[in-house]
Amino acid sequence: MKETVPKNKNRSSSILLIIISTVLTLIFNTVRVNAQNSSSIYPRIAGHVGILHPLITSSSNGTHTNFDGNYTVGMTIGINIWKSSKIGFSMELVPFIKVENGISRTNNILIHPGILFALGKGFTFAGRAAFETSGRYGFTPLLNKVLVKRKHNTYFVAIPIPIRFGNSLPSSSTIGFLFGIGF
């Protein structure tokens, strides 16, 4: 018996594939452009990838830790456009994978545009809007710290604090940990 896939699901998959392909193309072109330009020329384009672990989520329904009954991990893919050494724009896509009862699946994709503010000494503050395919929305303030800076890449950690609303669920806040590579 042949399984049929709803047209909306095929359309959503096609749109997601186009968005991810576009972001990856921009990121790989960014690496080539940055290798040819001095890092002091603005606007400057940079990309990043990372692994995001939501740690603790709190809402009126109580507190949930990531490893209590299930495990969720996000894979950040982003591009930053620095207007100057102090301020920039960032766009991230974050697909989330949830593992529960031995079954893993992609359960949400986060569209995450925001503003970057360089604070000095390797610290950056990002204020991001958040739009999730699960129907949730909100914002995410985060503090980022570059740990290692090399000629062609950086290694960084960040503490995001997602605040979410909508989809007939109580508002929630989460504390997460992100490790990533910038290039």
Buried (B, 14 or more C-beta within 10 A) or exposed (E): EEEEEEEEEEEEEEEBEEBBEEBBEBBEEBBEEBEEEEEEEBEBBBBBBBEBBBEEBBBEEEEBEBEEEBBBBBBBBBBBBBEEEEEBBBBBBBBBBBEEEEEEEEBBBBBBEBBBEBEEEBEBBBEBEBBBBBEBBBBBBBBBEBEEEEEEBBBBBBBBEBBBEEEEBEEBBBEBBBBBBBB
